[in-house]
Amino acid sequence: MRRPSPAEVRLARAWLTRVVEPGRGPVFELVSDVGPVEAARRMRAGAAEAAVSSLAAARRREDRAADDLAQAERLGGRLVTPEDPEWPDEALRALQVAYDRERDGGRRGEPVELTPPLALWALGPVRVADVFARSVAVVGSRNATPYGEHVAADLGHGLAARGWTVVSGGAFGIDAAAHRGALAAAGPTVAVLAGGLLSPYPQAHAGLFRRIAADGLLVTELPPDATPQRHRFLVRNRLVAALTAATVVVEAGLRSGALATARQALRMGKRVLGVPGPVTSGESAGVHALLRAEPELTTLVTRPAEVLEEVGAVGELVERRSGPVEPRDGLEPLARQVLDGLPALGVASPDRIAGRCGVPALDVLRALPGLEVLGFVEATPAGWQLTAAARATRPR
Amino acid sequence: MRRPSPAEVRLARAWLTRVVEPGRGPVFELVSDVGPVEAARRMRAGAAEAAVSSLAAARRREDRAADDLAQAERLGGRLVTPEDPEWPDEALRALQVAYDRERDGGRRGEPVELTPPLALWALGPVRVADVFARSVAVVGSRNATPYGEHVAADLGHGLAARGWTVVSGGAFGIDAAAHRGALAAAGPTVAVLAGGLLSPYPQAHAGLFRRIAADGLLVTELPPDATPQRHRFLVRNRLVAALTAATVVVEAGLRSGALATARQALRMGKRVLGVPGPVTSGESAGVHALLRAEPELTTLVTRPAEVLEEVGAVGELVERRSGPVEPRDGLEPLARQVLDGLPALGVASPDRIAGRCGVPALDVLRALPGLEVLGFVEATPAGWQLTAAARATRPR
């Protein structure tokens, strides 16, 4: 069998995205085994195994792959495939691992299979692999409260301002607030769509989608003219969770689709973070239930810095640890207060620091590791002390 | 040495409560070693070891024990000592264990020592041991928001209605709201005071304290005319945590005394529960910080039933498991919905139940154990099924 050309591969993958719904394990399996061109050939011919043929039966005689590619190009978009350098291999690794595990563990019965995508239709000036390298999903209720929208926008803004990509679904409520917050910080933001690039859903957000596509990315597994359908939202949600380092749920009722995204993230071993709210709010009830149900796999977060603690931003900072890498003024007020509680020379216990700076000991204990990471303080067997660098820059 | 009479013991303990501040380890130690009468004799004579003498120095020549006992009696109160049958031995066990451990571990330097009380001045119609047998502390900010007061009152009401004693400090804000909620459910509630029984602080709550004393209890380690002082609040807080099965923090700023109570509860190995709130509220910031700082030792709670899950109410129900012990109508709406998702005959997986009742699988997983405890469902290797008793009472 001769090796297919890149153009043949691209056409085959484009064809597959139209003929089968995204997220179908048997098709992914076949493509992995024989490659997209041969997989498409067998499916077209009705020669694939039954599990695959049945998934493609209704549409296997359609061939609009070239048209779809042309239409994407007219829109300014493109098809990104696993063969392309910008394919987000790294970001999708956890999805692949979860897929392998669940296949072996026989969890095929789940409502959504954690199947990797066959290709991604993308629209926007950024490389797909790059934009997801440091990304966080911010998801939540469409029926968000003003509180939830405020917090989502604040998170979106804070994450984008720190160089992280905010990924969401472009829906009403929390999604849109998170995208808008990120745009306000001039950060790239990504909307993962449950339909095609031609008319992203909901149409009321056409302006928002244009802004997202101008600096960030619209991305979907479906061909340009595909319409969003109920089951496609669930399958889309797995991609939101898969492409990001963590999923933050801002508001969610007990039946919210955002909880489905969170559960999918947990199945992939990803961090799930929840923003609390009033216990009297039905739109926070799902977040609270999630935090209660999975206390070991979820974390309560209240602001962007806490989200970044969870996704390894701290790890990055550790590499720059040789001296204070941030001006003292850049610290949170609490951290600055704790820093001021350290003696100019010598060591102090957290309790003593608490006494000196008037911050509760618990908060001192919370603040010290962050200050350590930032190079301001260091732990010694006898207690905590300022680093030499911090002493040098200590205000008099 | 002849054995002291009960009256002598009572007088000695009354004297000790005036002469030394509560919570002082060396004095507790001496009393444990030689008994209250001999301990008082040595202290009066200036013959105790230095660590004890220094604590009693200023007041060791005062002897108002008989007057204090008479005054308590005039107020309708009494002194309860470890020699009395109503002494809350059981409730104080964790405090004693923590005291022993911290003494051995050399943690004497903590701002508040976890020292058991020498005696308790009490006012109210209930036996001290009884009222704390099923009790929960509800604590929080004096500067509570309307949201916090609403939630505290709701918790107080719900706990009292289920037969649990609500314990708090009688302060403005969360404390008072919790007491009032409990009183509204006609449940006993306890205020642990940082001063004496004569004029409980704050005086603006005189009416509230009268209502608490009418059906519940005012309790304090200090003699009747003692005034509340700053350090006495911290020492009082340890008693709130010590006497109860769990401490619920409803609202707390980052420097709130309620966080001190929570930390003391944690030092005693007690459950600490936190009620979340808006992340934009400074009065919830301390609760969120606590839940984040101690994810394994704290639990987010949103309503009374969740508090009771944590304090063993479930254990009690387990004993009554032979059949449905509560009418189906008594179930939470979600639990009822999940129950309706079980097939009349045969077993179903949680996912299948989720599909049948339209509740997310995560919530089904959360609801099933509670339904099991209540005798409605049972787990089998093949899935979940209705119990025989539940089938018999299933609505047609």
Interface residues (C-beta under 8 A of the other chain):
Chain A: G109 E110 P111 Y147 H150 V151 L254 R255 L259 A260 R263 V275 P276 G277 P278 V279 T280 S284 A285 H288 A289 L290 L291 R292 A293 P295 E296 T299 L300 V301 T302 R303 E306 L334 D351 G358 V359 P360 A361 L362 D363 L365 R366
Chain B: G109 E110 P111 Y147 H150 V151 L254 R255 L259 A260 R263 V275 P276 G277 P278 V279 T280 S284 A285 H288 A289 L290 L291 R292 A293 P295 E296 T299 L300 V301 T302 R303 E306 L334 D351 G358 V359 P360 A361 L362 D363 L365 R366
